[in-house]
Amino acid sequence: MGDVSFAKFYDFCDNGSKYKGIQPGNRMKGLVTKSTGSWYEVLADDGSTYNSRIKGKFRTKDIKTTNPIAVGDWVDITLEAGAMAKTAIIVHLHERRNYIIRKSINLSKQAQIIAANLDQAFLVVTLASPFTSLGFIDRFLVTAEAYDIPAGLIFNKLDLFSEEGLTILRDYETIYQNIGYPCHEVSALKGINIETFKDLLQDKTTLISGHSGVGKSTLINAIHPEAGLRTAAVSEWSDKGKHTTTFAEMFLLPFGGQLIDTPGIRELGIIDIEQQELGHFFPEMRALMNDCRFNNCRHINEPGCAVLTALREGKIAPSRYESYLSIYHGNDTRT
């Protein structure tokens, strides 16, 4: 990210701490703006960005993940002893307000925190080149619901839609708008509706996620041209995108707010959600639960289930219920 003015960072900093500078042995609060695996970039109270690392064993409480620190985390750092450059040690992780987490399907016991301390999260969706399934969308929304993060959908590549494609798009939008999720149509490549979308980002910390190839990097470049993210075409053979974003990174937006970009997600395994609480993270099911005959209803085959009645009456989209069953039975998906 490079250095930014302290005044700008002070306005953004949530603790209002006074600038004291950083000296060897002193601790200073900072914001993690980039994660490259073993190293992190931390924007500190003095307005400078420090290349930082974790020294020794460092684990978060009650959660086992491949990355103990994530972009969006607030941390305390100290200068590394004898370091000539701006390198520091992360010595403390402040409590997270929320986070988005996923389970790797390839490594079923491994979890990864995608980003932390979010005001909102958007999933970038394309219906072709590459295809984003309803199941993948639902898993993203369930995860956001579970960690109390307002979420919405961005339907990108609007310039490529045929009349048939637009019909399918409207069907998708109807499913999610009817249950309270905002849907936005954009073309990052052609600049369609970009200014309108920028208004939603102002003064908020926002996560942008999605499959590789859906146009996240192009969208961020359209929103914030100074970001200069690398882009690549979707493979015609596999209809899958290439990973142009290698590491998670936060960008300070010139009009106010912060935008977090992450590498494309091919699979989104659900983690830390118990079967008996899953229905609470489907808004259309949550609204009906008190009407079920049994208070421990699983909404699968129980008599007097208000959810199943609503499904038969067309008040719950079949695709949403299929996603519920898939997650309930632990069936992970890559699409």
ABEGO torsion letter per residue (X at the ends): XEBBBAAAAAAABAAGBBBAEBBBGBBBBBBBABBAGABBBBBBAAGBBBBBBBBEBBBBBGBBBABABBBGBBBBBBBBBGBABBBBBBABBBBBABBBBBBBAABAABBBBABBGBABBBBBBBABOBBBBAAAAAAAAAAAAAAGBBBBBBBBGAAABBAAAAAAAAAAAAAAAAAGBBBBBBBAAAGBGAAAAAAAABGBBBBBBEBBGAGAAAAAAAABAAAGBBBBBBBAAAGBBBBABABBBBBBBAAEEBBBBBBBBABBBBBGBBAAAAAAABAAAAAAAAABABAABAGAABBGBAAAAAAAAGABBAAAAAAAAAAAAGBBBAX
